[in-house]
Amino acid sequence: MQDNADFVEELYRVIKASDVYVNEYEGKKIVVVFDNAPEHSQTETLVPVHDDLCLLRLGPYSPMCNPIENCFSTLKAHIKQYLALTREEMLNPVLVINGQPISKTEARMQLLERAAHVNMTNITQRMVQKMELHAAKFVSAAIRMEDISYGA
């Protein structure tokens, strides 16, 4: 829990010091949005109070209002493609690294980490902006109190 609060505090400091904020958003509030993951449950109470920092929590099961959810979904799809291409390595992993034996679980974890690392480049600033615009449509509908269907 404290790690998340420390991350938000660091994020706040980095944003406040950024040229973009100073030149275009000076005097505006910085808004950090949390989903309902259990690890975020106490973050709001642990983050130091700043007059220009607003912490918001999404309602239960509202991934359509959170741009990062679509980014994660895209990343997971790319990782699955990568793992399909490395199926043989997954099924028959090399169990020795630098002359040291490792478990099958460790070998598979290393493959999964490599898959994530290789595919992180698919999450671009342009994609995040597109996902933000997509989520904004759902947020606007929620503000208007419209019914929202997810995945339809």
QUITA-V30980 format. One record per backbone hydrogen bond with DSSP energy under -1.0 kcal/mol. NH is the residue of the N-H (numbers start at 1). CO is the residue of the C=O. If there is no record, write none. Layout:
# QUITA-V30980
nh: [NH:NH]
co: [CO:CO]
This chain:
# QUITA-V30980
nh: [5:6:7:8:9:10:11:12:13:14:15:16:17:18:22:23:24:25:28:30:32:34:40:41:43:46:47:53:54:56:58:65:66:69:71:72:73:74:75:76:77:78:79:80:81:82:83:84:85:86:87:90:91:92:97:100:102:107:108:109:110:111:112:113:114:115:116:117:118:119:120:122:123:124:128:129:130:131:132:133:134:135:136:137:139:140:141:142:143:144:145:146]
co: [1:2:3:4:5:6:7:8:9:10:11:12:13:15:18:19:20:21:25:52:54:56:37:38:40:42:43:50:30:32:34:62:63:66:67:68:69:70:71:72:73:74:75:76:77:78:79:80:81:82:84:86:87:88:100:97:95:103:104:105:106:107:108:109:110:111:112:113:114:115:116:119:120:122:124:125:126:127:128:129:130:131:132:133:135:136:137:138:139:140:142:141]
